[in-house]
């Protein structure tokens, strides 16, 4: 995957990542609480991966269909209304 494709993908998932990262991080962090540091560091990589996966799923199955629906509803040309 080229560098520009990775950056484009990260840009595309930026809002879903922003919207979903906190619940993902909090949930998974509770699972590793109290574990040794080495295990928590390994888990941190998994948590970041999980947050990226959740963001991609939200982008693909929530954000894109919602934007398509709203775009179709809001960008439909209206007929002119004659007055008088």
Protein Blocks (a to p, Z undefined) as FASTA:
>chain_A
ZZklmmmmmmmmmmmmmmmmmmmmmmmmmmmgoiafklmmmmmmmmmmmmmmmmmmmmmm
mmmmmmmmmmmmmmpccddddeZZ
